Amino acid sequence: MKKQDSQEGIALLLVLWVLTILMVIVLSFSFMTKTETSATLSFKDGIEKRFLAEAGIERGIMEVFYRTVNKGQTVILEGLEVWKTDGTPYSDQIGDGSYTVRIIDESGKINLNGLSDGNAIILRQLLINMGVQEDNVNIIVDSILDWKDPNKGMHRLNGAGDEYYESLPNPYEAKHADFDTLEELLLVKGMTPDILYGNAEKRGLIDFLAVIPTSAAPAAGGGFPGAAAGAAVGALININAAPREVLLAVPGMTPEIVESIMSFRETKEIQNPQAEGGIPQDSVKFFSTSGNGPYAIEAVGHREKEKTGYTVKATVALDGNNKYHYLSYKSPATAHHE
């Protein structure tokens, strides 16, 4: 009997071990199934928000074309209004999802490729307003001008030439040509990621700069009396699309004048900066009243009742005849914050 009891005990232990192993397998399978289901739903949710954001980009491009045809009309039917290109957000619903679109005419920003010793004062003041130390401001601005200056033999007082960049641990030469991207600024003496991209407390310089080929920039003068007829192509700032921070950086502009301009632009575009915007004569020479892009479009796709969204950013240039091409396309991207 004792031998039989011992065999039965061993059999019971084996059964218990088998049941334990089976339970572990079942629980593991259940956990894996739950995890994969959650991952699939999350992936599906992300894809849907991405498609919503991409739909927003296409809507933004359509609105840019619509704007070029209809912005001069005096009577616009309700629901057919022309979208502003100063970063104003517009939202629309698609099923149980939605998208929010912002369009920014890059001609309202400081064009790096139109920067010169004559208008660099705007970039200097913008950096100072952002809290950058004045000594570093002078280094950054002069170095930017030197970076794109075709003259390799000399550099400005606070700037940098090839000898500086070639002395770095990872040496390289200055470009001595126009900028191709804003990120190229990180190669320039004095520039840091914190200044360029900003942080949670403040916006970065990148939000107020553009890289526009001078051949694609709007003609100087802007079509109003007082504009600098001799200004370099691409050097003028489109007053109807300029961010508040850029307007405040222009010499002679006060917070009161800027707020007046922002209020005026809520209903219509400025055609005569002095008469309609109260802009001093010395400030007028830095402005134009129109621009042909390129256009930066940001679209954020949202699912119903979800706070987080998927952001896509694109920069498009119009080619005429209802055609366009992308200058940049980033997906996903970081959403814009006021």
C-alpha positions as CSV (number, residue, x, y, z in Angstrom):
1,M,0.0,0.0,0.0
2,K,2.8,2.4,0.8
3,K,4.4,1.9,-2.6
4,Q,1.0,2.6,-4.3
5,D,0.4,5.7,-2.1
6,S,3.9,7.0,-3.2
7,Q,3.1,6.5,-6.9
8,E,-0.2,8.2,-6.5
9,G,1.5,11.1,-4.8
10,I,4.0,11.5,-7.6
11,A,1.2,11.3,-10.2
12,L,-0.7,14.0,-8.3
13,L,2.4,16.2,-8.3
14,L,2.9,15.7,-12.0
15,V,-0.7,16.6,-12.7
16,L,-0.3,19.8,-10.5
17,W,2.8,20.7,-12.4
18,V,1.2,20.1,-15.8
19,L,-1.8,22.2,-14.7
20,T,0.5,25.0,-13.5
21,I,2.4,25.0,-16.7
22,L,-0.8,25.0,-18.7
23,M,-2.2,27.9,-16.6
24,V,1.1,29.9,-17.2
25,I,0.8,29.2,-21.0
26,V,-2.8,30.2,-21.0
27,L,-2.1,33.4,-19.0
28,S,0.9,34.2,-21.2
29,F,-1.2,33.7,-24.4
30,S,-4.0,35.8,-23.0
31,F,-1.5,38.6,-22.1
32,M,0.1,38.4,-25.5
33,T,-3.3,38.5,-27.2
34,K,-4.3,41.5,-25.2
35,T,-1.0,43.3,-25.9
36,E,-1.3,42.6,-29.6
37,T,-4.9,43.7,-29.7
38,S,-4.0,46.9,-27.9
39,A,-1.0,47.4,-30.3
40,T,-3.3,46.8,-33.3
41,L,-5.9,49.2,-32.1
42,S,-3.2,51.8,-31.3
43,F,-1.7,51.3,-34.8
44,K,-5.1,51.6,-36.4
45,D,-5.8,54.8,-34.4
46,G,-2.5,56.3,-35.4
47,I,-3.0,55.5,-39.0
48,E,-6.4,57.1,-39.0
49,K,-5.1,60.2,-37.4
50,R,-2.2,60.3,-39.9
51,F,-4.7,60.0,-42.8
52,L,-6.8,62.8,-41.2
53,A,-3.7,65.0,-41.0
54,E,-2.8,64.2,-44.6
55,A,-6.3,65.1,-45.7
56,G,-5.7,68.4,-43.9
57,I,-2.5,69.0,-45.9
58,E,-4.5,68.5,-49.1
59,R,-7.2,70.8,-47.9
60,G,-4.6,73.4,-47.1
61,I,-3.1,73.2,-50.6
62,M,-6.6,73.5,-52.1
63,E,-7.3,76.6,-50.0
64,V,-4.0,78.2,-51.2
65,F,-5.1,77.8,-54.8
66,Y,-8.6,79.1,-53.9
67,R,-7.0,82.1,-52.2
68,T,-4.9,83.1,-55.2
69,V,-8.0,83.3,-57.3
70,N,-10.5,84.8,-54.9
71,K,-8.5,87.0,-52.4
72,G,-9.3,90.1,-54.4
73,Q,-13.1,89.6,-54.4
74,T,-15.1,92.1,-52.4
75,V,-18.1,89.8,-51.9
76,I,-17.6,86.3,-50.6
77,L,-20.5,84.0,-49.8
78,E,-20.7,82.4,-46.4
79,G,-18.7,79.2,-46.2
80,L,-16.6,80.3,-49.2
81,E,-14.3,82.6,-47.3
82,V,-10.7,82.9,-48.2
83,W,-8.4,81.3,-45.6
84,K,-5.8,83.6,-44.0
85,T,-2.1,82.7,-44.4
86,D,-0.8,84.1,-41.1
87,G,-1.1,80.8,-39.1
88,T,-4.9,81.2,-38.2
89,P,-6.2,77.7,-37.4
90,Y,-9.1,76.2,-39.4
91,S,-10.8,73.0,-38.4
92,D,-13.1,70.5,-40.2
93,Q,-14.8,67.3,-39.4
94,I,-14.5,64.0,-41.3
95,G,-16.7,61.2,-39.8
96,D,-15.7,60.7,-36.2
97,G,-12.4,62.5,-36.8
98,S,-11.2,66.0,-37.5
99,Y,-8.2,68.0,-38.6
100,T,-6.9,71.5,-37.9
101,V,-4.9,73.3,-40.5
102,R,-2.7,76.3,-40.3
103,I,-1.3,78.0,-43.4
104,I,1.7,80.4,-43.2
105,D,2.9,82.5,-46.2
106,E,6.7,82.2,-45.8
107,S,7.1,85.6,-47.3
108,G,6.0,87.0,-43.9
109,K,9.1,85.6,-42.3
110,I,12.7,86.7,-42.5
111,N,14.2,85.2,-45.6
112,L,17.7,84.0,-44.8
113,N,18.6,84.2,-48.5
114,G,17.4,87.8,-48.7
115,L,19.4,88.8,-45.6
116,S,22.0,91.6,-46.1
117,D,23.9,94.1,-44.0
118,G,21.1,96.5,-44.8
119,N,18.2,94.6,-43.3
120,A,20.1,92.3,-40.8
121,I,19.0,94.7,-38.0
122,I,15.6,92.9,-38.0
123,L,17.2,89.5,-37.3
124,R,19.4,91.2,-34.6
125,Q,16.3,92.7,-32.9
126,L,14.4,89.4,-33.2
127,L,17.1,87.5,-31.4
128,I,17.4,90.2,-28.7
129,N,13.6,90.0,-28.2
130,M,14.0,86.2,-27.8
131,G,16.4,86.7,-24.9
132,V,19.7,85.9,-26.6
133,Q,22.7,87.8,-25.2
134,E,23.7,90.8,-27.4
135,D,27.3,89.5,-27.8
136,N,26.0,86.2,-29.1
137,V,23.5,88.0,-31.3
138,N,26.2,89.9,-33.1
139,I,28.2,86.6,-33.6
140,I,25.1,84.8,-35.0
141,V,24.0,87.5,-37.4
142,D,27.5,88.3,-38.8
143,S,28.2,84.6,-39.1
144,I,25.0,84.0,-41.0
145,L,25.9,86.7,-43.4
146,D,29.4,85.3,-43.8
147,W,28.1,81.7,-44.3
148,K,26.3,82.7,-47.4
149,D,28.7,85.4,-48.6
150,P,30.4,84.2,-51.9
151,N,33.5,86.2,-50.8
152,K,35.7,83.6,-49.1
153,G,38.6,86.0,-48.4
154,M,37.0,88.1,-45.7
155,H,34.5,87.9,-42.9
156,R,32.6,90.5,-40.8
157,L,33.8,91.8,-37.4
158,N,31.9,89.3,-35.3
159,G,31.5,86.7,-38.0
160,A,33.4,83.6,-39.0
161,G,35.3,82.4,-42.1
162,D,36.6,79.1,-43.3
163,E,39.6,79.3,-40.9
164,Y,37.2,79.1,-37.9
165,Y,35.2,76.2,-39.2
166,E,38.3,74.3,-40.3
167,S,39.7,74.7,-36.8
168,L,36.8,72.8,-35.2
169,P,37.2,69.1,-34.0
170,N,35.1,68.0,-37.0
171,P,36.3,70.6,-39.6
172,Y,34.3,71.8,-42.5
173,E,34.1,74.9,-44.7
174,A,31.5,77.7,-44.8
175,K,29.0,77.3,-47.6
176,H,29.4,80.7,-49.3
177,A,26.1,80.2,-51.0
178,D,22.4,80.5,-50.2
179,F,20.8,78.4,-47.5
180,D,18.9,75.2,-48.6
181,T,17.3,74.4,-45.2
182,L,16.8,76.2,-41.9
183,E,18.5,73.3,-40.1
184,E,21.7,74.3,-41.9
185,L,21.9,77.2,-39.3
186,L,23.2,74.7,-36.8
187,L,26.5,74.7,-38.7
188,V,26.8,78.5,-38.2
189,K,29.0,79.9,-35.4
190,G,27.0,80.9,-32.4
191,M,23.8,79.0,-33.2
192,T,22.5,76.4,-30.8
193,P,19.6,73.9,-30.9
194,D,17.9,75.8,-28.0
195,I,18.0,79.1,-29.9
196,L,16.9,77.5,-33.2
197,Y,14.2,75.1,-32.0
198,G,13.2,76.8,-28.7
199,N,11.8,74.8,-25.8
200,A,8.7,74.3,-23.7
201,E,8.8,77.9,-22.5
202,K,9.6,79.8,-25.7
203,R,9.4,79.4,-29.4
204,G,12.5,79.0,-31.5
205,L,14.1,81.1,-34.2
206,I,13.0,78.6,-36.8
207,D,9.4,79.7,-36.5
208,F,10.3,83.1,-37.8
209,L,12.7,82.3,-40.6
210,A,12.2,81.1,-44.2
211,V,14.5,79.7,-46.9
212,I,13.1,81.2,-50.1
213,P,15.2,81.1,-53.4
214,T,15.6,84.8,-54.4
215,S,14.3,83.9,-57.9
216,A,11.0,82.8,-56.3
217,A,10.6,85.7,-53.9
218,P,8.1,88.5,-54.5
219,A,9.4,91.5,-56.3
220,A,10.7,94.4,-54.2
221,G,8.5,97.4,-53.6
222,G,5.3,95.5,-52.8
223,G,3.2,97.9,-55.0
224,F,2.8,100.7,-52.5
225,P,4.5,104.1,-52.2
226,G,7.5,104.3,-49.9
227,A,8.7,100.7,-50.3
228,A,12.4,100.3,-51.0
229,A,12.6,100.2,-54.7
230,G,16.2,99.1,-54.6
231,A,15.7,96.4,-52.0
232,A,17.1,93.0,-52.8
233,V,14.7,90.5,-54.2
234,G,13.3,88.4,-51.3
235,A,14.5,90.9,-48.6
236,L,11.1,92.5,-47.9
237,I,8.6,91.1,-45.4
238,N,5.0,90.6,-46.3
239,I,3.2,92.7,-43.7
240,N,-0.1,90.7,-44.3
241,A,1.5,87.4,-43.2
242,A,4.3,88.4,-40.8
243,P,4.1,86.9,-37.2
244,R,3.8,89.4,-34.3
245,E,7.4,88.6,-33.3
246,V,8.7,89.6,-36.7
247,L,6.7,92.8,-36.8
248,L,8.0,93.8,-33.4
249,A,11.6,93.3,-34.6
250,V,11.3,95.8,-37.5
251,P,12.9,99.2,-36.6
252,G,10.3,101.8,-35.6
253,M,7.5,99.3,-34.8
254,T,5.9,99.6,-31.4
255,P,3.7,97.1,-29.6
256,E,0.7,99.5,-30.2
257,I,1.4,99.6,-33.9
258,V,1.8,95.9,-34.2
259,E,-1.5,95.2,-32.3
260,S,-3.2,97.7,-34.6
261,I,-1.9,95.7,-37.6
262,M,-2.9,92.4,-36.2
263,S,-6.5,93.7,-35.6
264,F,-6.7,95.2,-39.1
265,R,-5.6,91.9,-40.6
266,E,-8.5,90.1,-38.9
267,T,-10.9,91.5,-41.5
268,K,-8.9,92.5,-44.5
269,E,-5.4,92.9,-45.9
270,I,-3.3,95.9,-45.7
271,Q,-2.7,97.7,-49.0
272,N,-1.1,100.9,-47.8
273,P,1.0,100.3,-44.6
274,Q,1.2,104.0,-43.7
275,A,-2.4,104.9,-44.2
276,E,-4.0,101.6,-42.9
277,G,-1.4,100.4,-40.5
278,G,0.0,103.6,-39.1
279,I,3.5,102.5,-39.9
280,P,6.4,105.1,-39.7
281,Q,8.1,106.0,-42.9
282,D,11.4,104.6,-41.8
283,S,9.7,101.2,-41.2
284,V,7.9,101.0,-44.5
285,K,11.0,100.2,-46.5
286,F,11.2,96.8,-44.9
287,F,7.7,95.7,-46.0
288,S,5.8,94.5,-49.0
289,T,2.0,94.0,-49.1
290,S,1.9,90.7,-51.0
291,G,3.8,87.4,-51.4
292,N,3.7,84.3,-53.5
293,G,4.7,81.9,-50.9
294,P,6.1,79.3,-50.5
295,Y,3.4,78.2,-48.0
296,A,4.1,76.2,-44.9
297,I,1.1,74.0,-44.1
298,E,0.6,72.3,-40.7
299,A,-2.2,69.8,-40.3
300,V,-3.1,67.9,-37.1
301,G,-5.4,64.9,-37.3
302,H,-7.6,64.0,-34.3
303,R,-9.9,61.1,-33.4
304,E,-13.1,62.0,-31.6
305,K,-12.6,63.0,-27.9
306,E,-8.8,62.3,-28.1
307,K,-6.5,65.1,-27.0
308,T,-3.4,63.9,-28.8
309,G,-3.2,64.1,-32.6
310,Y,-0.9,63.3,-35.5
311,T,0.9,66.2,-37.1
312,V,2.1,66.6,-40.6
313,K,4.0,69.7,-41.9
314,A,4.7,70.5,-45.5
315,T,6.0,73.4,-47.5
316,V,4.7,73.9,-51.0
317,A,5.5,76.2,-53.8
318,L,3.0,77.1,-56.5
319,D,4.2,76.5,-60.1
320,G,1.2,78.1,-61.9
321,N,-1.4,76.4,-64.0
322,N,-2.8,74.8,-60.8
323,K,0.4,72.9,-60.2
324,Y,2.6,72.8,-57.2
325,H,5.6,70.9,-55.7
326,Y,6.7,70.1,-52.2
327,L,9.8,71.8,-50.8
328,S,9.6,69.7,-47.6
329,Y,7.3,67.1,-46.1
330,K,7.6,65.9,-42.5
331,S,5.5,63.2,-41.0
332,P,5.1,63.0,-38.0
333,A,6.1,66.5,-36.9
334,T,5.8,68.6,-33.8
335,A,2.7,70.6,-33.5
336,H,2.8,74.4,-33.5
337,H,2.0,76.1,-30.2
338,E,1.2,79.8,-29.6
